[in-house]
């Protein structure tokens, strides 16, 4: 019989777009930008299922809910990647490499991968407690539920520690107390570049559609011309044969 611990009360600590199952399950599922059918994943044995769309506050909330339940030992990271935030890759980088002295997730490629509400102790706890299982860019429920069942069968038992409680302060709370906080110059520069990239992608898509339309028109014109030539050629042959 593997070790099981009683999670915090209440559990999960932080509200969000998630569904819960057996609190003694060793598996949590993060679906990133996808909204997968929670009942099927919970039925396969997962204890916590939900999306995570941002590479900062989203990851912080996820960590708070996991370290408050030492029974969770695996984090399946699946679903479709979140454009701009690249949350799935940020979660993997966070769980394997942690953060630097500035609070930036080491190796994360998202727009603003900065952790502000987690202590060094909580970061070390999540890295010690949870093993990431990467299944990015899939919404195959069969594959995901099969992986859940496999991990449940390998349950190593709870991490032998007490549940950790983490308080997450969101931007709105801080603004209410201290007024609006100016955005860091680096963040402004990153967001500006992201907007330019989005505009470039949109323009390229429109240009590709336009070029595809021109090409399709050329093909249709050639096909129509050949058809007319063949029809005329047939008429001429018929007239010559009739004589």
C-alpha positions in Angstrom: 0.0 0.0 0.0 1.6 3.3 -1.1 1.7 6.3 1.1 -1.2 8.8 0.8 -1.5 12.2 2.3 -4.5 14.4 3.1 -4.5 17.5 0.9 -5.1 21.0 2.1 -8.5 22.1 3.2 -10.0 23.2 0.9 -8.5 21.5 -2.1 -7.8 22.8 -4.7 -6.7 26.1 -3.1 -7.1 28.3 -6.2 -10.3 28.5 -8.2 -10.1 28.1 -11.9 -11.2 26.3 -15.1 -10.5 22.9 -13.7 -12.4 19.7 -12.7 -11.4 17.5 -9.8 -11.6 13.8 -9.2 -10.0 11.5 -6.6 -7.7 13.6 -4.4 -5.5 10.6 -3.9 -4.8 10.2 -7.6 -1.1 10.7 -8.6 -2.0 12.3 -11.9 -2.9 15.9 -12.9 -3.6 16.8 -16.5 -2.9 20.3 -18.0 -4.6 20.7 -21.3 -2.9 24.1 -22.1 -5.1 25.8 -24.8 -7.5 22.9 -25.3 -10.7 22.2 -23.3 -10.8 18.4 -23.2 -13.7 16.4 -21.8 -12.9 16.3 -18.1 -15.2 13.5 -17.2 -13.3 11.1 -19.4 -10.0 12.0 -18.0 -11.2 11.9 -14.4 -12.8 8.6 -15.2 -9.4 7.2 -16.3 -8.0 8.1 -12.9 -6.8 11.7 -13.0 -7.3 13.8 -9.9 -7.1 17.3 -11.4 -7.8 18.3 -15.0 -7.9 21.7 -16.7 -6.3 24.2 -19.1 -3.4 26.6 -18.4 -3.2 29.5 -20.8 -0.6 31.8 -19.5 3.1 31.2 -18.8 3.1 33.3 -15.6 0.0 33.6 -13.3 -1.4 30.4 -14.9 1.6 28.4 -14.0 1.6 29.9 -10.5 -2.0 28.8 -9.9 -1.2 25.4 -11.2 1.7 25.0 -8.8 -0.4 26.3 -5.8 -3.0 23.6 -6.5 -0.5 20.8 -6.9 1.8 21.4 -3.9 -1.2 21.6 -1.7 -1.8 17.9 -2.6 1.4 15.8 -2.1 -0.4 12.8 -3.7 0.0 14.3 -7.2 3.3 13.0 -8.7 2.8 13.3 -12.4 1.8 16.2 -14.6 0.6 15.3 -18.1 1.0 18.4 -20.3 -1.1 18.0 -23.4 -3.6 19.8 -25.7 -2.8 22.5 -28.2 -0.1 25.1 -27.6 -1.3 28.6 -26.6 -0.3 31.1 -29.3 2.2 33.7 -28.0 2.3 32.3 -24.5 3.7 28.9 -25.5 2.5 27.7 -22.1 3.2 23.9 -22.6 6.8 24.5 -23.4 7.1 27.0 -20.4 5.6 24.4 -18.0 8.2 21.8 -19.1 11.0 24.4 -18.8 9.8 25.4 -15.4 9.5 21.9 -14.0 12.9 20.9 -15.3 15.0 24.1 -15.1 13.2 26.4 -12.7 13.7 30.2 -12.8 16.7 32.6 -12.8 17.4 35.4 -10.3 15.0 37.7 -12.1 12.1 35.2 -11.9 12.2 34.3 -15.5 11.5 30.7 -16.4 14.8 29.3 -17.7 14.5 28.3 -21.4 10.9 29.4 -21.7 10.0 30.8 -25.2 6.7 32.6 -24.3 6.0 36.3 -24.3 6.3 37.0 -20.5 7.4 33.9 -18.6 8.0 35.6 -15.2 7.1 34.0 -11.9 6.3 36.5 -9.1 4.3 34.7 -6.5 6.3 31.6 -5.9 9.1 31.3 -3.3 12.3 29.3 -3.9 10.9 26.7 -1.5 7.7 26.2 -3.5 9.6 26.0 -6.8 11.9 23.3 -5.3 8.8 21.5 -3.9 7.0 21.3 -7.3 10.2 20.1 -9.1 10.7 17.5 -6.4 7.1 16.4 -6.3 6.0 16.3 -9.9 7.4 14.6 -13.0 6.3 16.2 -16.3 4.9 13.9 -19.0 4.8 15.8 -22.3 2.1 15.0 -24.8 1.9 18.4 -26.5 -0.2 19.1 -29.6 -2.6 16.2 -29.1 -6.2 16.0 -28.2 -6.4 12.3 -28.7 -8.5 11.2 -25.7 -7.7 7.6 -26.2 -3.9 8.3 -26.0 -4.3 10.6 -23.0 -6.6 8.3 -21.0 -4.3 5.4 -21.7 -1.3 7.4 -20.3 -3.3 8.3 -17.2 -4.1 4.7 -16.5 -0.4 3.8 -17.1 0.8 6.4 -14.6 -1.9 5.5 -12.0 -0.6 1.9 -12.2 2.9 3.3 -11.4 1.8 5.4 -8.5 4.9 5.9 -6.3 2.8 7.2 -3.4 2.6 10.7 -2.0 5.7 12.8 -1.4 6.3 12.5 2.3 5.7 16.1 3.1 2.8 18.2 4.4 0.6 20.2 2.0 2.0 23.6 1.1 -0.2 26.6 1.0 0.6 29.4 -1.5 -1.1 32.7 -1.8 -1.5 34.1 -5.3 -1.9 37.8 -5.7 -3.3 38.8 -9.0 -2.7 42.1 -10.7 -6.1 43.5 -9.8 -5.5 43.0 -6.1 -2.1 44.7 -6.3 -3.6 47.7 -8.2 -6.4 48.0 -5.6 -3.7 48.4 -2.9 -1.0 50.4 -4.6 -2.4 51.7 -7.8 -1.5 50.6 -11.3 2.0 49.3 -11.6 4.0 50.4 -14.7 4.9 47.6 -17.1 8.6 46.7 -17.4 10.3 48.1 -20.5 11.3 44.5 -21.5 7.6 43.4 -21.3 6.5 46.4 -23.3 9.1 45.6 -26.0 8.1 41.9 -26.1 4.4 42.7 -26.4 5.1 45.2 -29.2 7.0 42.6 -31.0 4.2 40.1 -30.5 1.7 42.5 -32.0 4.0 43.0 -35.1 4.4 39.3 -35.4 0.7 38.7 -35.3 0.2 41.4 -38.0 2.9 39.9 -40.2 1.3 36.4 -39.9 -2.1 37.8 -40.7 -0.8 39.7 -43.8 1.1 36.7 -45.0 -2.0 34.6 -44.7 -4.0 37.1 -46.8 -1.2 37.3 -49.4 -1.1 33.5 -49.7 -4.9 33.4 -50.2 -4.6 36.1 -52.9 -1.8 34.2 -54.7 -3.7 31.0 -54.4 -6.7 32.6 -56.0 -4.7 34.0 -58.9 -3.1 30.6 -59.5 -6.5 28.8 -59.3 -7.8 31.4 -61.8 -5.0 30.7 -64.2 -5.6 26.9 -64.1 -9.3 27.4 -64.7 -8.6 29.7 -67.6 -6.2 27.2 -69.2 -8.6 24.4 -68.8 -11.5 26.4 -70.2 -9.4 27.4 -73.2 -8.3 23.9 -74.0 -12.0 22.7 -73.7 -13.0 25.4 -76.3 -10.2 24.4 -78.6 -11.2 20.8 -78.5 -14.8 21.6 -79.1 -14.0 23.8 -82.1 -11.6 21.2 -83.4 -14.4 18.6 -83.2 -16.8 20.8 -85.0 -14.2 21.4 -87.8 -13.6 17.7 -88.2 -17.3 17.0 -88.4 -17.8 19.6 -91.1 -14.8 18.2 -93.1 -16.1 14.7 -92.7 -19.6 15.7 -93.9 -18.2 17.1 -97.1 
